[in-house]
Amino acid sequence: MDEIKTLPFDWEFGQEEVALVVSSYADNGSLYVGLYCKEEDGFEPFGDLTVNLRENNLKVRSNAAFIDHDFSRDKLRFIKRHKLGTVLPEKGYSGFCEFSRVAFDLERLKEFDREGVERYLSEGPVQTEGTVLKRPRKREQAER
C-alpha cells in the first residue's frame, strides 16, 4: 500500500501533519479539498479547505474553489507555502462571511490524492482558471 503523503499545517494552535483528500460536492460537482490530520491510530478529519457556495453552482466545473473561512488566513498561507494553487482576485460571499477563491494546481494535488483527483477529472470536463506560477528554469532565465 502506498504511504500517505502529508504536509505541515501551521495554525494558531501549533502544527499538524495533514493529508489532502480531493472530491466534489454532490449537488454541483464543484471541487472539494479536505484535510485529515495524522493521529496515532490513523487519520481523522481535521477540516475543510474548501467550501461549497451557491456561487460555485456554475454550469462549468473548474480547478477553482472558495476557501472555507474558518482559519482562512492559515489555509491561504498553507496553500501558498506548499504551492497547491494560486489565490484569485475574486471573492465569494455568504451571509457575513467573505471567501477567497483559489485556482488549485490539480497536478500538485495528485501528489497527495491521485485517486481523488482522477475521479474528479473523470466526472466531466474541467475548465482551468488562473495560472499556477512556476519558476522559470535556469536555462530559461539565462535566455532572457
C-alpha positions in Angstrom: 0.0 0.0 0.0 1.3 3.5 -0.8 2.3 5.7 2.1 0.0 8.7 2.6 1.9 11.9 2.0 1.4 14.7 4.5 2.2 18.4 4.8 2.7 20.5 7.8 -0.2 22.9 8.6 0.7 25.8 10.8 -2.1 27.5 12.7 -2.7 29.3 16.0 -2.8 26.1 17.9 0.6 24.8 16.6 1.4 22.5 13.7 -0.5 19.5 12.4 0.6 16.9 9.8 -2.3 16.8 7.3 -3.2 14.7 4.3 -5.3 16.1 1.5 -8.5 14.5 0.2 -9.9 15.6 -3.2 -13.5 15.0 -4.2 -16.5 17.0 -5.4 -19.7 18.4 -3.9 -22.7 16.2 -4.7 -25.1 19.0 -5.6 -23.0 20.7 -8.2 -19.7 18.8 -8.8 -17.5 21.7 -7.6 -14.1 20.9 -6.3 -13.8 19.8 -2.7 -10.5 19.6 -0.8 -10.4 18.3 2.7 -7.8 18.0 5.4 -7.1 14.9 7.6 -4.7 15.0 10.5 -2.4 12.2 11.4 -3.2 10.6 14.7 -1.7 7.6 16.5 -4.4 5.3 15.1 -4.6 6.7 11.6 -6.1 9.8 10.0 -9.0 11.8 11.4 -11.0 14.6 9.7 -9.3 18.0 10.5 -11.3 20.4 8.4 -12.4 21.5 5.0 -10.0 23.5 2.9 -12.8 24.5 0.5 -16.5 25.5 1.0 -19.5 24.9 -1.3 -21.0 28.3 -2.0 -24.1 29.0 -4.1 -21.7 30.9 -6.4 -19.9 27.6 -7.1 -23.1 26.3 -8.7 -21.9 27.1 -12.2 -22.5 25.1 -15.4 -18.7 24.7 -15.8 -16.6 22.7 -13.4 -13.2 24.1 -12.7 -10.0 23.7 -10.7 -11.0 26.8 -8.6 -12.8 26.7 -5.3 -13.6 29.0 -2.4 -11.6 28.6 0.8 -13.5 27.9 4.0 -13.5 31.0 6.2 -12.5 29.1 9.4 -8.8 29.9 9.9 -8.8 31.1 6.3 -5.5 33.1 6.7 -3.8 29.9 7.9 -5.3 27.9 5.0 -4.3 30.5 2.4 -0.7 30.5 3.9 -0.8 26.7 3.7 -1.8 26.7 0.0 0.9 29.3 -0.9 3.6 27.6 1.1 3.1 24.2 -0.4 2.4 25.6 -3.9 -1.1 23.9 -4.1 -2.7 26.8 -6.1 -2.9 30.5 -6.8 -5.1 32.9 -4.9 -7.5 34.6 -7.4 -8.8 38.2 -7.1 -12.5 37.1 -6.9 -14.3 36.8 -3.5 -17.4 34.9 -2.6 -19.9 35.9 0.0 -22.4 34.1 2.2 -24.1 36.0 5.0 -21.5 38.0 6.8 -18.5 35.9 5.6 -16.1 36.7 2.7 -14.4 33.7 1.0 -11.2 33.8 -1.1 -11.1 31.9 -4.3 -8.1 29.7 -5.3 -7.2 28.1 -8.6 -5.8 24.7 -7.4 -2.9 23.0 -9.3 -4.6 19.7 -9.9 -1.2 18.1 -10.9 0.2 19.1 -7.5 -2.9 17.8 -5.7 -2.4 14.4 -7.5 0.8 14.0 -5.4 -1.4 13.8 -2.3 -4.6 12.1 -3.6 -4.2 10.7 -7.1 -7.4 8.7 -7.0 -9.4 11.7 -5.8 -8.1 14.0 -8.5 -8.6 11.4 -11.2 -12.1 10.7 -10.1 -12.8 14.5 -10.1 -11.4 14.8 -13.6 -13.4 11.7 -14.8 -16.7 13.3 -13.9 -16.5 15.6 -16.9 -14.6 18.5 -18.4 -12.8 20.9 -16.1 -12.1 24.5 -17.0 -8.7 25.7 -15.8 -8.9 29.0 -14.0 -6.0 31.2 -13.1 -2.4 30.3 -13.7 -0.2 28.4 -11.4 3.0 30.3 -11.1 6.1 28.2 -11.9 9.6 29.5 -11.7 11.5 29.5 -15.0 14.2 27.0 -15.3 17.8 28.4 -15.0 18.2 27.9 -18.8 15.1 29.9 -19.5 16.4 32.7 -17.2 19.7 32.8 -19.0 18.0 33.3 -22.3 16.1 36.4 -21.1 
